[in-house]
């Protein structure tokens, strides 16, 4: 296949004379609503009129009229407020964008402060006030010490939790701490609101390095339970929570449509955490200034929900949380990941040649916004968008995030149009530099052709694995005549070998899609930079790049593990997850020689030995009752054992026997659950569904499971096969062979963790019949699965991250095939590509990563190692 074979994806290209059209701009004149103007409408009207645009000031009634707000009438709508927009106008504005309209917002997080009419017809902001209202009711400020009515709930009736008042931040705060969190711990305070108008719970809090989430529970007088989780940092933060937005938890007949927590019925509040939220070990939270604020919005429905917090709460407390429907408009959802910043300088990127590169010094306050955002309900519990639906062009940046930019919409609920934003606080437009940037951005939106999207896809073309680069080009108000170029090169190099696209001509508002295909043998799919460039008679008009840097991502990921490792050696606190991080660290140590990675992996292994049960079971990091009773699954232990057996090559000689004894104890534990049919049961359990008694009863005490399940084999076979290779003892070899046949006889599919099991069994077991069985199983169940771009690389709540490594193994060690190679390229791009919505860097930015994100990160580390250096996670297992 010749490199960069160019194809136009359209039925025809039409050439015609382009008329000269004047751009029409509408500037909204907001009603009186208090503060919130980014600039006076008259000022921005004068600015854009001076640039030669036809500018009209429109009223709120005009803004809400779908017959008036159309692209045929206005090429650009300017919103001169700090995040303020009428809630009744969201649908009209979305239709305007779908029809190809353009919007520019001049302050704040766009559309984050809904403006609603109250009962008297007056406009009112429906967002929670930032300053205390006229009436504040103090729940507790702790200046007088620990409240007399402070109660404890949790493990051992609260005996593990300490509450004291400490000096903090110029005053006194409540410190709640535990040295050894086993299950859950809370402190409880009485609380009541005078009436239904006290709708805001306000407080300040901070955690420690090991406590990054805080759980809150409010109870009505009817004992109903309502939950919310907030992120913590090691610095003080202020929280203002809308009480009716708490989520119903474990309360029959509450939390359904139209139901909510009623402030006037408040009886108690609890503050604390669970081990599932923050992990075990020591934890500390300080909290102060607990207050109820009076706030009467136009309606409860008008107050915007913060969907990521709902998702965080549901994931922290499980399926007993009643998750409400997502009420956000598509526009609001675009900007849900905005984060407040303060900066002494803004940096102009020079992107798309919209404005020159420069540094804007000053005291800047605002928000950073990065796309793609969380798509609402997480993909299989991983909080990431399924696909790119917009291209973000950063214009001004600070603190690593985008403060001002242009968003070209090309998919999802808003497939057309463009939205520019300046997410700064009021007063920023007083700066001539910012006003100049606004004018230049308006010119870009109206007068410049744009690359709307640039995406790769992967498949088999002419019998070869190939990548197809696809770009969508949009015309400005006056149409476009331009040339389009595609190119691909090594990271860090400029694209020099462009392949020219003949001139294309498009009328105003039209789009065209162009593609270029390159074979896998023409570039290094693990490390490359691809670009598309758009040129007109005036020269370069836009350029868009995408980069895949597998080693760079692997380094960043392992550095993340080292930085986030707890003092006890854990990463996520779940042993079966953390062992993948340890193996990823060991692989990068092999590649770089950096002892930080080796030391971190060994610290994890030493921790597993230190906490191992007397009966040989590896502790899972969950499943512990307040009484001390614990579940202990054979399957989880088998996954932990993969990391432990891998560490044998790396641990110091004086520790090697400890690891061998630990592994032998686990495999003896595993054998103790062998059933008469030769299969293995689950382990120590609390649920009767894992026993021959059946049903779904939850028991008070752990019992031995006597019912085998295929997942026990799928989760333990990798370690079993490797252990047999290490010991070379007939009993271990017999077990490995028997359980490999169990895997094949039960027709387990080679996907996710089971794909890893198939990979390791094929690598370590030398029986030709068994190896052939795994080759066939992977060919039949793994390769067809990864042929589809449906998110398999992060499926199964993040466990799919390990699938990529198994596919790479299949291609390199079993059967080189274009289908497998295309799948490796696909999974790798979506995992590490800087333009991918599911890239690992996004999960690393979660504050903090929760269970699914930790799984995605840890499981993927093993896969990246396998892609960078095939078989590195298994090779020379015993040193």
N, C-alpha and C positions, 0 to 999 in steps of 0.2 A: 504494500500500500504506500503510495507517495504521501509524504507528510503534508498536513494541512490542506487536504482536499476541500475546497470551498463550495458550499451549497446554499442557495437562497430558498428559505422555507416560505414560499408564497406562490400563488398561482401565476402571477405576472408582475412585472415592474413597468409602471406607466410613466412616460415622460411627457411633461406638458409645461406650459409657461406658468410661472408662479406669480400671482398678483401681489402687489404691495398692500399690506393690511396694517392698519393702526391697532395697537394693542389697547384693549379696554380693561381698566382696572376699577374694582369696587372697593372702597374703604368703609368699613362698618362704623357707624356712629352709635356706640352703646348707650343704653338708657342710664339714668343715674342709679347707681347701686352701691356707692361707697368707694373704697379704694380699689385699685386693680387695673388702672390704665398704664400701659407701657409707654405710650406717647399720645399726644393730642392728635386726633384724626386729621385736623387741619395741617399739622406739621408734616405728617407722612404724605398727605395729599400734595402739598407743595413740593416735597422732595421728588416724588415720582412724576409730577407734572413737568418739573424742570428737566427730567430725563426724556421728555418727549412722549410720555404715555397719556392716553385719554382717561382721566381719573374722575370718578363720580363718588360722592358720599351717599351711602344708603342707610336707611333706618332699620330698626330691628324687625318691623313688619315686612320690609322688603327682603331682609335676610331669611325670614321664615317662609317666604312665598316660593314654592317650587316652580311657579311659572316665571318668576323674576330671576331667581338664582340659577342660571344655566350657562354653560360655556359659550353658547351662541351669543349671549348678551355680555358676559364678563369673562375675559380670558384669565383674570387673576382676582382673587378675593384676599384682601388684607385685613387681619384681625389685630387691632392695636391694643389688646388687653393682656394682662399677665395671667394666662391660663383660663380666663373667663369666657364662657360661651353659653348661649341659651340651651337648656337641656331639650327643649322642644324642637330645636333646629338641627339636631344631630342627623336625623334621617334625611333631611333636605340636603345637608352638606355632603353626606355620603353619596347621594344620588348625583350631585354636582361633580364629585370626583370620579365616580364611575363613568360619567359621560365625558371625561377628559379634562375636567377643570383643574385649576391650580390654586393653592392656598398658601398664604404666608402669615405665620403668627409671630408676634413681635415681643413676647415675654412669657416667662413661666413654662410650666409643663403644659403643652397644648391640651385644651379641652378638659383640664383636671378640676376646674372650679365651675360646676354647673350653676347657671343663673335661672331661677324659677320664679313664677308668679305666686305670691301668697294669696290668701283668701280674699284680700281686698284688691287684687289685681296689680299690686306693686311688685317690682322686680326685687329679688332677694338672693344673695349667695347661699347656696345649700351646702357649703363646705364647713367643716369644723373650725371654729375660731382659733386663731393662734395666740390670742391674748386672753387673759381671764375675763369673763363676762362680769356683769354687775353683781351677781350672787354666786359665790363659791362655797360649797360645803366640804369642810375638811374631814376626811375619814381618819387619817393619822399623819402626823408630821414627825413623831418620834423625838421631839425636843425634850419631852418629859420622861423619856425612857421607853422600855418595852411595855406596850399596852397590857393592862390587866386581863383583857378579854382575848388575848392571843392564844389560839389553840393549835394543836398539831395533828396532822393526819399522815399516815404512811406506814413505812416499815416499822415493825416493833412498836407500834403506837407512837411514832415520832421520836423514839429514843435515839435515833441516829442523827437527828437534826438539832442544830444549835441555833438559837436566836439571841442576838444581843444588839445593843445600840452602840454605834461607833462614831467617832468624829469623821466627817466627810464633807468635802466641798463647802467649807465655811459653815457647816451646821452639823446636825446629827442625823444619822440614817440607820435603818434597820438592816442588820447583817444576818442572813440566814445561810447556814453552811452545814455540810456533812462531810465526814472523812471517808465514808465508804457507802456510796449510794448503791443499793441493791435493786430496788424496784421503783418506788416513787416516794416523794416527800413533799409535803405542803405545810405552810402555816395558814391559819384561817382567822379572819377578822369579821366582826359584824359590820354590816353596811346597810344603809337605807337612804332612799331619796325622798324628799318631801312630796314630790309629785312627778308626773310623767315628763315634765320639761327638763329634768336633770338627766340629760341623755349622754353626757360625755364623762368617761373615766380618764382622769389625767394623773400621771405620776412620772417620776424620774427613776432610772435604774441603770445598773451596770453589772456585768458578770466578770468572771476571770477567764484565763486562757482556755480552761476546760469546760466552761459553761457559756454556750453561745446562743441558747434559747431559753425563754422563760414561759412557763405555762400559767395561764390565768383561768380561774373558774369562778363564775358568778352563779348564785342560787337564788331563785325566787322563793317566796314563802311557801309555795306548793312543793318544794324540794326539787323542782326541775333543775337540771344542770346545763350550763352553757359555757363553752370553751373558746379561748383564743390564745394563739401562740405569737410571741413577738421575738425578733432577733435581739441579741445582746452584744455589746462590745465591751472592751476593758475600760472605756471612757463613759462618762455619764451621758445618757440620752433622755430626751423628753418624749413621752408617749401621750397621745390624745386619742382615745378609742371611742367609737360610737357604740354605745351599749346595745342598741337593737341589732347590731351586726355580729354579736357573739353567736357562735354556732351551737345548735342543740346537740347535746351529747347524752346518750344512754338514757333517754327519757321517753317513754312511750307516749305517743299522741302529741308530741311537741316538735316544733321545727318545720312543720309542713308549710305549704303555700299560704302566705298571708300571716303566718305566726311569727313571733319574734320575742325576744327578751324584753319584758316590761320594766323600765327603771323604777317605777313607783312600787313594784312588788319585791324589790331587792331585800334580801335577808342576810346574805353572807358573801364574802369573797375569799378565795384561796389563791395563794401564790407559791409556786414551786416548780418541780420538774420531775420527769420520769427518766429512767435509765435508757429507754428507747429514744428519748429526745436528745440527751446529752452524754450518754454513756455512763459507765460505772465510775467508781473512784471518788476522789474529793471534788467538791463543788462549792462555789460561793457566789451569792448574789447580794448586792446592796440595793435597797429601794427606799424612796423618800417622797414626801409631798403627795400622798394619796388624797385625791380630791374628786368631788363631783362638780361638774360645770353645768350651768344652765344654758341650754341651747335649743331653740325652737326652730327647726328648719321648715321650709314651706310644706314639705311632706317627708315622711320617713323614706319613701322611695327615691326622693331627689338626692339624698346624701350618697355620694359615690362610694361603692365598696372597693376595697383594695384586694383584688382577686388573688394575687400571690400570697397574701396573708391567709386567706381562706384555704388555699391549697396547702400551705405550710401547716395549718392547724389540722386539716384532715389527715395529712401524712403522719403527723406526730401522734394523733390519738386514734387513728384507724377507722374502721368502717362503722363504729358506733357514732361517729359524727354525721349529722345530717347536712350534706353539702347543698347549698341553694343553687338554683340555676345561675348561669353567668349573665348578669344584667348589663354588662358593659356594651357600649356601641363599638363597632370595629375601629373607629378613630381613637377612642379612649384606650382600647387594648393595645394599640400601636406603641404607646408611650408608658406602659406599665412598669418598665424597669428604670424609670428616671430616678436619679439619686442627687440629693442636695450637695452642693460643693461651695467652698470659699477658696478663691485663688487670687494670687497677686499678679498673675499674668494670664492672658489668653494667647494661644498660638494659632495663627492662621495657617492652614495646611497648603493653600495653593491648589487644592484639588480641583480637577476639571477646568483649570485656569479661570475659575470664577473670580477670584480675588488674589492679589499677590501675597506671597508668604511674608509674614511679619510677626512681631511680638507686641501685644497690646498690654502695657503695664497699667496697673490700677488695683483697686479693691473691688474685685468682682464677686458677686453672689448670684447663684442660679442653680441649674441642674444639668447633669450630663445624661445623655440619652443614647443608647446603642441598640441597634437592630441586628438580627430579628429578636423580638421580645418573646416572652413566655406566651404560648398560644392558648392559655386558659387551662382547661383540664390537662394535666401533664400526660405526655406520651408514655403510656404504660408505666406511670409513676415517675418518669424522668422529666423534669420541668423544663422542656425545651420545645421550640416550634418544630413541627414536622418538616417544613420546607420554607425556603425563602419566599416571601411575598412582597419584598420591597428591597430596593437598593438604597443604602445610605451613603451620601457624599458628605463627609465631615468638612465643615468650613472653619469653625473655631473649636479648639480643644483645650481642655484643662484637666489635670489629674488623670490622664489616660482615657478620658471620656469625651464625648461630643457635646459641646455647648450650643453650637449652631450648625445647621446642616440642611441638606435637601434630601427628601425621601421620594424616590420614584416608585410608585405603586404598580405592581405587575401581577398580583395574584391574590388568593384568598377572597375576602369579602369586598376588597377594593382593588379591582384589577387594572384600573387606569388612573390617570391624574398624577399630580405631584403635590407635595407639601413641604414647604420650607419652614424652619423654626429658628427662633432666637430665644433660648430657654434661660433668659436672664431676668433678674428682678427689676422692678420698676426703677426708672432713672437711668438705666444703661444706655438708652438711646439718646441721652444728652451728650454722649461721646461722639465727636465727629467721625471717629474710626468706625464705630458701630453703625452709624447712619450711612456711611459710605458703603459698608458691607451690605446693608439692607438694599440700597439702590443697586449695587452690583448683582445681588442675588435676584432681584426682580428682573433685571435685564436678562440674566441667564435663563430664568423660567420662561420668559416671553420671546426671546430672540435667538436662543441657541439650540441646535439639535442636541440630543442627549442619548447616552447609552442607558437604557432603562433597566436592563438586567444582563447579567453575564454568568452563565451557569454551565458546568460540565455534566455530561451523562456518560455512562460506560456500558459497553455491550460488545457484541461480536459482529464485526464487519468483514465480509469476504474471508471468513474463516479465521480471523485474527481478533484478539482483544484490542479494543480501541477506545479512545476518549473523543467525544464530540463536544466542542465548545460552541455554545449557542448564545448569541447576543440579540437583544431586542432594541431597535433604534426608534426614537420618537422625534417627530418633526416639531419645530416651534410654531409660533403664530403664523409666520409667513411661509411655511413649508421648508423643504430642505433639498439641496443638491450636494451630495457628499461622497467620499470614498471611505470604505471600511477595511481595516487591516487586522489580521489575526497573527499572533506569534507565540512562541514558547521557547524558554531558555532555562538555564540553571539559576538557582536562587542567587541573588546578589548581583546578577548581570542584567544589563539593559537588553531589551529585545531588539535585535538588529536585523534578523532575517524575517521581515514582514512578508506576508503573502498578500498581494494587492487584490482588492475587490473593485470591480468596475463601478463607475459612478451610479448611485441610486438617487432617485427623485421621488419625494413624497409630498403630498399636499398637507396643508395645515392640520395638525391634530392626529395625523395618521401614524401608524407604527408598522415596522417590517421586522421580521425575524430572519437572521442569517446564521449559518453554522459552518464550522470547519472541523474536519475529523483528522486525527493523527493516531497512527498505530502505536501499540505499547512498546514496540521495539525501537521507536524513534526518540524516546525520552525516558528519563528515570522517574517512574511514577511515584517513587518515595520522596523525591526532592526536585521540585520544578516551580517555575513561575510562568503563568500564561497571561496573555493580555489581548485586549481588543482596543483599537484606536480609531477614532472618528475624525475625519478631516474634511474641511470645506475649502473654498477658494481662499478664505482668510487664514488658513493654516489649521493646526491641530485644535479641535474643539472639545474633545472629551477623550478620556482613556480610563479603562477599568481593568484591574488585575486581580488574579487569584493565585494563591501560593499554597503549596503542600510542602511542609518541612517536618518530616517525621522525626528526625533526630532532635531538632529544636523543640518539638512538642514533648518528646520523651524526656529530655533534660528538664523542661519546665515542670512536667508532671512529677518526676522523681524529686526535684527540689521542693515541690509542693508537699509531697509526702514527708520529707525530712523536716520541713518547717512546721507541719501540722502534727507530727508525731507527739503523742502524749508522754508524760514522764514515765508511765508504766510500760511504754513500748508499743502501745496500740495506735492505730490510725483512726478507724471508724468505730472501734470497740467490738466489732463483730469478727470473730476469728476467721470464719470462712471467707470473709471479704478481705481482711487484712493480709491473709497469706498471699493473695495475688499481688498486693502492693509490695510485699517482701520479695516475691519472685521477680517483679519488674525492677526493683532496686538492684537485685543481684545481677540481672542481665546487664543493666547499665554499668554496674561496676566492672563487669567483664569487658565491656566495650571501652570504658574510659579510664579505669584504674582509680577512680575517685573513691577513697575510703569512706566518705560520708555515707554513701549508699550502702556499702557493706555493713558498716557499723549499725545503721538504722535497721537493716534486715535482721541482724543477729539480736539486737535488742528486742525485736518482736518475738523471735523464737525463744529467747530466754524467758520472756514473760509467759509464753504458753506452757513451758515446763514448770515454772513456778506456781501456776494456778491449776495444773492438771489434777484431775480427780484421783483419789486413791485407787479406784477401780480401773484406771487407765483411760477413761473417757476424757476427751478434750472439752473444756468449757466453751460454750458457744458465745457468751456475751449477752445472752438474754435467757428468758425462761426461768428466772429465779423468783420464788415466792417470798413474801415478807417473813414467812416462818423459817426460811432457809432452804426449804424444799426446792429442787431444781429439776427441770427436764434436761436430758442429755441425749441428743440424737446421734446415732451412728453416722448418718449422712454428713452432718456438719463437721464432725470429727474427721471424716475421711477427706474433706476438702482442706481442713487445717493440716492434715498429715501430708498433703502435697507439698506445702511450703516447708514443713519440718524435714521431709526427706531430701528436699532440694538443698537445704542448709547444710547437710552433712559434708558437702564439698568445701564449705567455706568456714565452718566454725573452727576455733583453735583446737589443737590436738587435745588439750586438757579438758575440753568440753564435749568432745565427740562421743564419748561413752554415755554421757548424760542424754544426748540426743538419741542414741541407739536404744537406750533403755526406755526412753519416753515413747518412741515409735513402737517398740515391741509391746509395751503395755497397751498402747491403743489398739494394735492389731489383735492382741489377745481379747481385749474388750469387744472388738468387732466380732470375733469368732464366737463369743459367748452368746450372741443373739442369733446364731445360725439355727434355722428351723429344720424339722425333719425332712422337708422337701429340698433342702440344700440352699434355700434362699435365706436372707437375713432380715430380721424385723427392725423396727425403727429405733429402739433404745428405751430409755426411761421417758415416759410420757405422762401428760395430765389428761389427755383426751381419749375417750373409749373408741373413737373411730380408728385408732391405731392398734386395736386389740380385737380378738375374736368375739368380744362382747358386742361390738358394733355400736351404732348410734353416734351421737355427738355430745355425750355428757362430759362436762368438765369436772375433773376429780379434785379433791382437796390434797391428796398425796400422790406423788409420782408412782407409777407402776411400770413393770416391765412389759413392753410391747411383745405380743406373740404373733403378730401378723406381718408377713413380709410385703414390701412394696418395691417396685422397680426403681424408684428414685434413689433408694438406698444403694443399689448397685451403681446407678449412673453417677452418683456423687462420690463414690469411694473407689471406683475401679482404677482411676488414674494413679492414686497413691498406692493401691494394691499392686499394680503392675510394676511400678518403680521400686517398691520395697522388695519384691521378689528379685529384681535385678541387683539390688544392693546386697542382699543376704546370700543369694544363690543357694538357699536351702530348699530341699525338696518339698517341705511342707508349705513354704511360701509360694513356690512355683506352682504347686498343685492348686492352691487357693486362687491364684491369679488366673490360671487357665480355666478353672471351674466357673469363676465369676465372669470372665470374658464370654464364656458360652452362655451364661445366664443373660447377659446383656443382649446377645444376639438372638437367643431363643425367645426372649420377651419382646423382641422387635422394637427396642427403644430407638427413638429417632436421634440421629447425630446432630443435635442443635444445642447451642448455648453450652451449659456445663457438660451435657452429654457429648457434645462435639469434642470438648477437651478430653473427656474420658476416652473417646474413640481414638483420638490422636495419640494419647499416652499409651494406651493398650497396644496400638499398632507399632509404636516405636520400641516398646520394651519387651513385648512377648514375641519369641522367635518361632512359634508354631506356625507353619505355613498356612494351615487351614484357618486358624483363628485370624491371622493377618488378612487373608483373602476375604474373610467375612466382614471385617471392619472396612476394608476397601470398598466392598459392595455397599455396605450400609451407608457410608459417607457419600458415595456416588448417588445413591437413591434418595437420601433424605437431607443431606447437607447442601449439595450443589444446587438442586432445584430451589431450595429455600432462599439461598443468597442471590439467586438470579433476579429477584425482584427488589426494586428500590423502595421498600416499605418500612424502613427503619429497623431492620434486623440487627444492625450493629449496636443498638441500645435497647432492644426489646427485652422482655422478661424482667422488667424493673431494673434494667441496667446490666443484667447478667449476660445479655447478648454481646457485650463488649469483648468477651473471650472468643466469640465465634470467628472473628476475623483471623486470629492466629491459627485456628484449626483449618480454615480455608487455605491460608498460605501454606500450611504444612501439606495439605492434600496436593496442592499444585506442585510443590517442590519435591516432595518425597514419595508421592503415590502415583499421580497421573497428571503430567503437564497438560493443561487444557485451556483453551481460550475462555471458556465459560468461568472456570475457577479464577483465572487471572483477572478477568473483567470484574468479578465479584470482589477480589482483593483491592483493586483500584477503587471501586465504588465505596467499599467500607472504609478504606483508608482516607479517601477524600472527606467523607462525611465525619470522620472521627477527628482529623487534624487540619483540614483545609481552613484557611483563615476566612473564607467566605461561607463556610458551612454553618447552618443554624444549629447543628448538633455537635459542634466541635468541643473537644475536651476543655479548651480554655474557658468556655462559657460555664461549664460545671465547676471549674476551679474558682470562678468568680462568685458562686453562690455563697451567701452569708448566713449561716455556714452551709456546706453541702449536707444534705440529709441522706437517708438510707439509700434511695435509688441512685442519687448522684455519686455517693461514695462507691457503690457497686460499679457504676459505669466507669469511673476513674480507675479503680483498682483492677477490674477485670480487663480493661483496655490496655493497661500497662504491659500485661503479658503478651497481648496481641501485637502491640507496637514492637516489642522486642523480637517476636517471631518474624515480623515483616522486615525489620532491619537486618537481622541475621538469623536465617532459618535454623530451627532446632536448638537455639541458644538456651532456651529455658529447660531443656531436657539433657543436653549433651554432657557426657562425663559426669553422670549423676552422683557417683561415689568418689569423685576426685581422683 
